[in-house]
Amino acid sequence: MSGANAKPTLTGEPRSGGRPGRPVRLVVNGRVHEVTLPAHRTLLEALRDLGYVDVKNGCEKGDCGACAVLLDGKVVNSCLVLAWQAEGKPITTNAGLGTVEHPHPIQEAFADAGAVQCGYCTPGMVLAAKALLDVNPNPSEAEIREAISGNLCRCTGYGQIIEAVQVAAGKLRELSGSGAKESRLLRGERAAESLRSPNGPGAVATPGASLTGERAAESLRSPDGSGAVATPRGALTQEGDVSCLPGSQEHLIRRGGEGR
């Protein structure tokens, strides 16, 4: 989980020979690097020169996956990508997912499951798992094996790695479910607030009476379960749009148009 704490720069001089360089804009873990590179410089070389040593230099021919990064959300072997091909695209390394103090759930799962031994393959494995879980939050063991098939490990026998991905998938699903629940509750609160009655704190205006607190939001809940709130003219949108309510400017405009 190491990263680039300093602000290194590339000199723009090629490693060998006198080939001219070209300006390249690399966006790594949210940081922008304006560098000048020879056209043959790989993304792996450029990233390590910039200090992103969590991107490991293994085989340099696309076999081991130790140099894997996320390029525009897709996992790639950076030794097979020329730096200029990543121009302006978001690049994420293992260090960009989390820190020792605040690890990403996948990184945490790898540590808890004992999927990290020598650690050389770990950054690439973590990013391969991230790419998989971004599109498949509940993968089977076969799908996990396929996703990490481009990443070689000589220590763990892959058992702990597969277990780590399964644990991470469960954690991420749990976090996603909690976030969705909080979002639904927030939408309900906003809807209730937009219907607040002048009768007093906590009261909500309804066609025939005033209700208070959670009972108000629940009694107005739309039957479709979307978080919308039923009103005399339909449903109040999740963003709290009150344009459909009698007395609103939108409603008055509509009524004016209907009378013409």
C-alpha positions, 0 to 999 in steps of 0.5 A: 500500500505504499505510494508516492509521497514526494513530488518527483518529476521526470527529466524528459531525457530518454533512458538511452539514446537521443530520441526526442521526447513528447509532452504527456499528461498523466493523471495518477490517483487524482494527481496531474503530472505534466512530463516529457517522455520519449515515445517508447517509454512504457507506462510502468517505467513512467509511473515508477520514475514518478515514485509510484513504486507500488506498481511492481516491475516483474516480467516486463512482457505482460505475463505476471500482472505485478505491474497492473493498474486501473486505466480508465477503470479497466485493469491493464498491465502497465508494461504493455501500455506506452505512457502516451497512450494513457494521456489524460486518462485516470490511472489508479494504482494500489496506493490510490485505493487506500492507505494503511490508516484507511484501507480499502475494503479489498486491501483490508480483506487481503490482510485479514485473509492472509492473502499477502505474503511476500507482497510483490503480486499484491498490488496487481491482485488487489486491482484485478479484484477491484476491476471485477467487483466494480462490474460483478459485486457477487462473483462465483469462485470460478469468476474470481479465478478467471479475473485474477488469472493474469496475476501470478502468485508464487506464495499463497497457492491462490486459496487465500487470495480467492477467499480475500476477494469473496470477503471483500465482495461481501463487505462491499455489498454490505456497505452498498446496502447501508448507503442505499438505505441511508439514501432512501431515508434521506429522500423521505426526510426531504420529502417530508420537509417540503410538505412541512405545515405552518401548524407547528414543528414536526407537522406535515400538511395533508389534504385533511389533517396534519401528521407529525414526524415519521408517521407523516412521511410513512403515511404519505409513502408512495406504494411503489417503494421508490422513496417518493411521497404521495400528494393530491396531484401524484407523487413528490419526487425524490429530490423534493420537487414541489412543483406538483403541489397546489399553490406552487408557481408551477401549479398556478402556471399549469392552471392558468394554461388549462383555463385558456 
